[in-house]
Amino acid sequence: METEIICQEILIVYRSRFFSRELSQREEESDGRHLTKIEHLAEACWNGLIKDALPEISTDLSLTEISEGHKILDLRYSDTGETVEKAFSVNPYLFLDGIRSN
């Protein structure tokens, strides 16, 4: 019997007011490091920001990868560590790259 692999992607526009507010409310310490806004948001996502801020879309899947694009973060969740195929990705950079290669 074939095992079903479950993957989920969430795109975050990191300049949105929603995530700016969430980050300011969390005020996570950066251990004295000087992080950019995008690095701070990525670290917050690794530390469970999505499960706290958007419980209606979070699942039991584990965050396996974060990719940065122009004004977006692509969060990839999986139960096995597998990633979404380019053709089925919601990330425009991956999706369009998949179309070009076909």
C-alpha positions as CSV (number, residue, x, y, z in Angstrom):
1,M,0.0,0.0,0.0
2,E,1.3,3.4,-1.0
3,T,2.0,5.9,1.8
4,E,0.3,9.3,1.5
5,I,2.7,12.2,1.9
6,I,1.2,15.3,3.3
7,C,2.7,18.7,2.6
8,Q,1.4,22.2,3.3
9,E,2.7,25.6,2.1
10,I,2.0,29.0,3.6
11,L,3.1,32.2,1.9
12,I,3.6,35.2,4.2
13,V,3.9,38.7,2.9
14,Y,6.4,39.9,5.5
15,R,5.7,43.6,5.0
16,S,2.1,43.2,6.0
17,R,0.7,45.0,9.0
18,F,-0.6,41.8,10.5
19,F,2.8,40.2,10.9
20,S,4.4,43.4,12.0
21,R,1.9,43.6,14.8
22,E,2.4,39.9,15.7
23,L,6.1,40.4,15.9
24,S,5.9,43.5,18.0
25,Q,3.5,41.7,20.4
26,R,5.8,38.7,20.7
27,E,9.0,40.8,21.2
28,E,11.2,37.7,21.0
29,E,14.7,38.2,22.2
30,S,17.4,37.8,19.5
31,D,20.2,36.9,22.0
32,G,22.0,40.2,21.3
33,R,22.1,39.5,17.6
34,H,21.0,42.2,15.2
35,L,18.4,40.6,12.9
36,T,16.7,42.1,10.0
37,K,12.9,42.2,9.9
38,I,12.8,39.2,7.6
39,E,15.3,37.2,9.8
40,H,13.3,38.1,12.9
41,L,10.0,36.9,11.2
42,A,11.7,33.6,10.0
43,E,13.0,33.0,13.5
44,A,9.5,33.7,15.0
45,C,8.0,31.2,12.5
46,W,10.5,28.5,13.6
47,N,9.4,29.2,17.1
48,G,5.7,28.7,16.4
49,L,4.4,32.1,15.3
50,I,2.0,30.5,12.7
51,K,0.4,28.1,15.2
52,D,-0.1,31.0,17.6
53,A,-1.2,33.7,15.1
54,L,-3.2,31.5,12.7
55,P,-4.5,28.5,14.6
56,E,-7.2,27.9,12.1
57,I,-4.7,26.9,9.4
58,S,-2.0,25.3,11.4
59,T,-1.8,21.5,11.5
60,D,0.2,18.8,13.2
61,L,2.8,18.9,10.5
62,S,6.3,20.1,11.3
63,L,7.9,23.2,9.7
64,T,10.6,21.7,7.5
65,E,11.8,24.7,5.4
66,I,11.5,28.4,5.1
67,S,12.5,30.1,1.8
68,E,12.8,33.8,1.2
69,G,11.5,35.5,-1.9
70,H,10.9,39.1,-2.9
71,K,8.6,40.3,-0.1
72,I,7.5,36.8,0.9
73,L,8.4,33.9,3.1
74,D,7.5,30.4,1.9
75,L,6.8,28.2,4.9
76,R,6.8,24.5,4.1
77,Y,5.2,22.0,6.5
78,S,5.5,18.2,6.1
79,D,5.0,15.0,8.0
80,T,8.0,13.3,6.3
81,G,10.3,16.1,5.3
82,E,9.2,15.8,1.6
83,T,8.7,19.0,-0.3
84,V,5.9,20.1,-2.7
85,E,6.6,19.6,-6.4
86,K,7.3,22.8,-8.2
87,A,4.2,22.5,-10.4
88,F,2.0,22.3,-7.4
89,S,3.6,24.9,-5.3
90,V,1.9,28.2,-4.3
91,N,5.2,29.9,-4.3
92,P,5.3,31.9,-7.6
93,Y,9.1,31.6,-7.9
94,L,8.9,27.8,-7.8
95,F,5.6,27.5,-9.8
96,L,6.9,29.7,-12.6
97,D,10.3,28.0,-12.7
98,G,8.4,24.7,-13.0
99,I,6.4,26.0,-16.0
100,R,9.5,27.3,-17.7
101,S,11.3,23.9,-17.4
102,N,8.3,22.1,-19.0
